[in-house]
Amino acid sequence: MLASYRPLFEVPGARVFISGGMIARSAGSMFAVSVVAMVSARTGSYETAGAVVAVGMVSLALFAPFLGRLVDRYGQRRIAIPFFLWSGFWAVMTVLTSLRGWPTWLLFITFPLCGAIPNLGTMARARWSHIFADDPRNLHSAMSFEQVMEEVTFVIGPVLAIWLSTTLFPEAGFAFATLAYAVGVLVFISARSTEPPVVPHHERPTEHAHTVPGLVPLAFIMVMTGAIFGVNEVVTLAVSQEAGAASAAGAILALYAVGSAGAGLVFGHVSHGRNLVKLLMVGTLGMAVLELPVLFASNLWALAGLMLVAGMATAPTLITTMNLIERIVPRAQLNEGMTIVLTGLIVGIAAGSAVSGAVVDRVGAQHGYWVAIIAGSFAFVMALGTRAFLTRRELHNLR
């Protein structure tokens, strides 16, 4: 099975951007849960913590399509560097606001302004699409590998973030994530040989990528998928703290990511050539069904085991979605198209964090998982409702 992924590492320069992407995305997976831990520790309110994360994710979602289009037009390096410096400045201001006890409302300004940075995951996938443009099998493996790598970062990131924030000081996780993200981005953009060339302006479509038929339904499905992630981060931390073991939340979230990564690794090996729309329907249904038992976890050990199983549908769903996007979006708009759909994921994380934070404060910690189950159900309904249309789009672009 692992032999399917070996050709990726044989591409000259690929190991550099893979390493940089791994570092940066591990740091990226720390930010949301770090903010929850930081704000809830300083204010005592999960609702406030969830709201700060929600506003930050909405800001990231608003910036993302614009920056994705700039990357397509001018290249990854030319756009990433200046916006990385901007984002880093506001990350430092976020840490200072919390550390020095400045008014909480400032976090609703500083944290959202961190979000003005191009999406590293879409830039990595654009590189693979360029490298394996004429090799569908290896491109499928590359897209699967990217999702598995993102899941692995969610094994590393939340555990480290919560450990730092709960054992050192509340801002420690966020501060470390900022530094690690800086290192990862610099390593990633140093791999210039794998950066895809810019399509000449006169050869580019005049419309924005969101007008591509099929992209909006996929973005909506990603909103619901992101909501599951946001819910799990906030609610798992709240359940763990309620049980008197706040630091266990990171390990539980890591097991969710382990389940997803393991399923994604197998899925990438066996799913090439299968009907993508049917795979999307199965994946979205699985996200709802596998999350349901989490409601009945009687202790943190049971919760950990159930979260491991619950994660097994997410990576296959995300891999399938990315493969559908690569199939239906013009190459000159690939970064923008992927960014729009992953923006849906970000919006969903924001909504899931905010709604579940309110549920935790008003109803009780474990009831917050209902939000994830409802989100997964909506994703399945959308996949079911658009299956005929997406199938026509997939077949049309295979011709």
C-alpha positions in Angstrom: 0.0 0.0 0.0 2.7 2.5 0.9 4.3 1.8 -2.5 1.5 3.9 -4.0 3.0 7.0 -2.3 6.7 6.4 -3.0 6.8 8.2 -6.4 5.8 11.5 -4.6 9.1 11.5 -2.7 11.1 10.9 -5.8 10.1 14.2 -7.4 13.0 16.6 -7.2 12.3 19.3 -4.6 9.1 17.6 -3.4 10.6 16.6 0.0 11.4 20.3 0.8 7.8 21.6 0.3 6.4 18.4 1.9 8.5 19.1 5.0 7.7 22.8 5.1 4.0 22.0 4.6 4.1 19.5 7.4 5.6 22.0 9.9 3.3 24.9 8.9 0.1 22.8 8.9 0.9 21.2 12.2 1.2 24.8 13.5 -2.0 25.7 11.7 -3.9 22.9 13.4 -2.9 24.4 16.7 -4.4 27.9 16.3 -8.1 27.3 16.8 -7.8 25.0 19.9 -5.0 27.3 21.2 -7.4 30.3 21.1 -10.1 28.2 22.8 -7.7 27.3 25.6 -6.3 30.8 25.9 -9.5 32.7 25.9 -11.5 30.3 28.0 -8.6 30.3 30.6 -8.5 34.1 30.7 -12.2 34.9 30.6 -13.8 31.7 32.0 -16.3 31.6 29.0 -16.4 29.0 26.3 -18.9 31.1 24.4 -16.5 34.0 24.2 -13.7 31.6 23.2 -15.8 30.0 20.5 -16.9 33.5 19.3 -13.3 34.7 18.9 -12.5 31.5 16.9 -15.6 32.0 14.8 -14.8 35.6 13.9 -11.2 34.6 13.1 -12.3 31.7 10.8 -14.8 34.0 9.0 -12.1 36.5 8.4 -9.9 33.7 7.1 -12.7 32.6 4.8 -13.2 36.1 3.5 -9.5 36.6 2.7 -9.0 33.1 1.3 -10.7 33.3 -2.2 -9.1 36.7 -2.9 -5.7 35.5 -2.0 -6.2 32.3 -3.9 -7.0 34.3 -7.0 -3.8 36.4 -6.5 -1.7 33.3 -6.1 -3.1 31.9 -9.4 -2.4 35.3 -11.2 1.0 36.1 -9.7 2.5 33.0 -8.3 2.8 31.4 -4.8 6.1 33.0 -3.6 5.2 36.6 -4.6 1.9 36.5 -2.7 2.9 34.3 0.3 5.8 36.4 1.6 4.2 39.8 2.1 1.0 38.4 3.5 2.9 36.1 5.8 4.6 39.1 7.3 1.2 40.8 7.8 -0.3 37.8 9.5 2.7 37.3 11.7 2.5 40.8 13.1 -1.2 40.4 14.1 -0.4 37.0 15.6 2.1 38.6 17.9 -0.5 41.3 18.8 -3.0 38.5 19.7 -0.6 37.0 22.1 0.1 40.4 23.7 -3.6 41.2 24.0 -4.2 38.1 26.0 -1.0 38.0 28.0 -1.2 41.6 29.2 -4.9 41.5 30.0 -6.0 44.1 27.4 -9.8 44.3 26.7 -11.2 41.1 25.3 -12.8 42.9 22.4 -9.4 43.5 21.0 -9.0 39.8 20.3 -12.0 40.2 17.8 -9.7 42.5 15.8 -6.2 41.0 16.2 -7.0 37.3 15.7 -9.1 37.9 12.5 -6.4 39.9 11.0 -4.0 36.9 11.3 -6.2 35.3 8.6 -4.8 37.2 5.7 -2.5 34.5 4.4 -2.8 32.2 1.4 -3.8 28.6 2.1 -0.8 26.3 2.3 -2.8 23.2 1.6 -4.2 24.5 -1.7 -0.8 25.7 -2.8 0.6 22.2 -2.1 -2.2 20.5 -4.0 -1.7 23.0 -6.9 2.0 21.9 -7.0 1.0 18.2 -7.3 -1.5 19.0 -10.0 1.3 20.6 -12.0 3.8 17.9 -11.3 1.4 15.0 -12.2 -0.7 16.8 -14.8 -0.4 13.8 -17.1 -0.3 11.1 -14.5 -3.8 10.5 -13.0 -2.8 7.6 -10.8 0.0 9.5 -9.1 -2.1 12.6 -8.9 -4.8 10.7 -7.0 -2.1 9.4 -4.7 -0.7 12.9 -4.2 -4.2 14.3 -3.3 -4.8 11.4 -0.9 -1.3 11.9 0.6 -2.0 15.7 1.2 -5.2 14.9 3.1 -3.5 12.2 5.2 -0.7 14.6 6.0 -3.3 17.2 7.1 -4.9 14.6 9.4 -1.5 13.7 10.8 -0.9 17.4 11.7 -4.1 17.2 13.7 -2.6 14.4 15.6 0.4 16.5 16.5 -1.0 20.0 16.7 -3.9 19.9 19.2 -2.1 17.6 21.6 0.9 20.0 21.7 -1.3 23.1 21.8 -3.4 22.0 24.7 -0.3 20.6 26.6 1.5 23.9 26.2 -1.5 26.0 27.1 -2.5 24.0 30.2 1.0 23.2 31.6 2.9 26.5 30.9 0.6 29.5 30.4 -2.6 30.0 28.4 -0.8 31.8 25.5 2.0 29.3 25.1 0.2 27.2 22.5 -0.6 30.1 20.3 2.9 31.6 20.6 4.6 28.3 19.7 2.2 27.9 16.7 3.0 31.3 15.4 6.8 30.6 15.5 6.4 27.1 13.9 4.1 28.4 11.2 6.8 31.0 10.3 9.4 28.3 9.9 7.2 26.0 7.9 6.1 28.7 5.4 9.7 29.8 4.8 10.8 26.2 4.1 7.8 25.6 1.8 8.3 28.6 -0.4 12.0 27.9 -0.6 11.2 24.9 -2.9 11.0 27.0 -6.0 11.5 24.2 -8.5 8.1 22.7 -7.7 6.1 25.9 -7.8 3.6 25.8 -10.7 4.1 28.4 -13.4 1.5 31.2 -13.7 -0.9 30.8 -16.6 -0.6 33.9 -18.9 -3.3 36.4 -18.3 -4.7 36.2 -21.8 -5.2 32.4 -21.4 -7.1 32.7 -18.1 -10.9 32.5 -17.8 -12.5 35.9 -17.2 -15.0 34.6 -14.6 -14.2 33.9 -11.0 -13.9 30.3 -10.0 -17.1 30.4 -7.9 -19.0 30.5 -11.2 -17.8 27.0 -12.1 -20.8 24.7 -11.9 -20.7 22.3 -9.0 -18.3 24.3 -6.9 -20.9 25.8 -4.6 -22.5 22.5 -3.6 -19.0 21.1 -2.7 -18.3 24.3 -0.7 -21.5 23.8 1.2 -20.6 20.2 2.0 -17.2 21.5 3.3 -19.0 24.0 5.5 -20.8 21.1 7.2 -17.6 19.1 7.4 -15.8 22.0 9.0 -18.6 22.4 11.5 -17.9 18.9 12.7 -14.2 19.8 13.2 -15.1 23.0 15.1 -17.6 21.2 17.3 -15.2 18.5 18.2 -12.5 20.9 19.2 -14.6 23.0 21.5 -16.8 20.3 22.9 -14.0 17.8 23.6 -12.1 20.4 25.5 -15.2 21.3 27.5 -16.0 17.6 28.3 -12.4 17.0 29.3 -12.3 20.0 31.6 -15.6 18.9 33.1 -14.1 15.6 33.8 -11.1 17.3 35.5 -8.6 16.3 32.8 -8.3 19.3 30.4 -5.0 18.1 28.9 -6.7 14.9 27.8 -8.6 16.8 25.1 -5.6 17.0 22.9 -5.0 13.3 22.9 -8.7 12.6 22.2 -8.7 15.0 19.3 -5.5 13.3 18.1 -7.2 10.0 18.0 -10.0 11.5 15.9 -7.2 12.5 13.5 -5.5 9.1 13.7 -8.8 7.5 12.6 -9.1 9.9 9.7 -5.5 9.6 8.6 -5.6 5.8 8.7 -8.8 5.7 6.7 -7.4 8.2 4.3 -4.2 6.2 3.7 -6.2 3.1 2.8 -8.7 5.0 0.8 -6.0 6.7 -1.3 -4.7 3.2 -2.2 -8.0 1.5 -3.1 -10.3 4.2 -4.4 -8.6 5.2 -7.7 -11.0 4.9 -10.6 -14.2 4.6 -8.5 -17.2 6.9 -8.9 -16.4 10.0 -7.0 -20.0 11.1 -6.4 -20.9 7.8 -4.9 -17.8 8.0 -2.7 -18.9 11.5 -1.6 -22.4 10.2 -0.6 -20.9 7.4 1.5 -18.4 9.7 3.1 -20.9 12.3 4.2 -23.3 9.7 5.5 -20.4 8.1 7.5 -19.5 11.5 9.1 -23.0 11.7 10.6 -23.4 8.1 11.6 -20.0 7.5 13.1 -20.3 10.7 15.2 -23.6 9.6 16.8 -22.2 7.2 19.4 -20.0 10.0 20.8 -23.1 11.3 22.5 -23.2 8.3 24.8 -19.6 8.1 25.9 -19.7 7.5 29.7 -16.1 8.6 30.4 -13.0 10.0 28.6 -11.6 6.5 27.7 -14.9 5.6 26.0 -14.9 9.1 24.3 -11.4 8.5 23.0 -12.2 5.2 21.4 -15.4 6.5 19.8 -13.6 9.5 18.4 -11.1 7.3 16.8 -13.9 5.6 14.9 -15.8 8.8 14.2 -12.8 10.2 12.4 -12.7 7.4 9.8 -15.1 9.1 7.4 -13.6 12.6 7.2 -10.4 12.0 5.2 -12.1 10.0 2.5 -14.8 12.7 2.2 -12.1 15.4 1.9 -10.0 13.4 -0.6 -13.0 12.8 -2.7 -14.0 16.5 -2.6 -10.5 17.6 -3.7 -10.5 15.1 -6.5 -13.8 16.4 -7.7 -12.5 19.9 -7.7 -9.4 19.0 -9.7 -11.8 17.3 -12.1 -14.2 20.2 -12.7 -12.1 23.4 -12.2 -9.9 24.9 -15.0 -6.2 24.5 -14.3 -5.7 28.3 -14.4 -8.2 28.6 -11.5 -7.2 25.5 -9.5 -5.8 27.3 -6.5 -8.7 29.7 -6.4 -11.2 26.9 -6.8 -9.7 24.7 -4.1 -9.4 27.8 -1.8 -13.1 28.5 -2.2 -14.1 25.0 -1.2 -11.6 24.9 1.7 -13.0 28.3 2.7 -16.3 26.5 3.2 -14.4 24.2 5.6 -13.1 27.3 7.5 -16.6 28.8 7.7 -17.9 25.6 9.0 -15.2 25.4 11.7 -16.2 29.0 12.7 -19.9 28.1 12.8 -19.3 24.9 14.7 -17.1 26.5 17.3 -19.6 29.3 17.9 -22.7 27.2 18.0 -21.2 24.4 20.1 -19.7 26.9 22.5 -23.1 28.4 23.1 -24.6 24.9 23.6 -21.9 23.9 26.0 -22.5 27.0 28.2 -26.3 26.8 28.1 -27.1 23.0 27.9 -24.1 21.1 28.9 -20.7 19.9 27.4 -21.6 16.6 25.9 -24.8 17.8 24.2 -22.6 20.0 22.0 -21.8 16.9 19.9 -25.4 17.1 18.5 -24.3 20.0 16.4 -21.7 17.8 14.7 -24.3 15.1 14.0 -26.7 17.6 12.5 -23.9 19.1 10.3 -23.0 15.6 9.0 -26.6 14.9 8.2 -26.9 18.2 6.2 -23.7 17.3 4.3 -25.2 14.0 3.3 -28.5 15.6 2.2 -26.6 18.0 0.0 -24.5 15.2 -1.6 -27.7 13.2 -2.2 -29.5 16.1 -3.7 -26.7 17.1 -6.1 -25.5 13.6 -7.1 -27.1 13.7 -10.6 -25.7 17.1 -11.3 -22.2 16.4 -10.0 -22.1 13.1 -11.9 -22.9 14.9 -15.2 -20.1 17.4 -14.4 -17.6 14.7 -13.6 -18.4 12.7 -16.8 -18.4 15.9 -18.9 -14.9 16.8 -17.8 -13.6 13.3 -18.4 -14.3 13.6 -22.1 
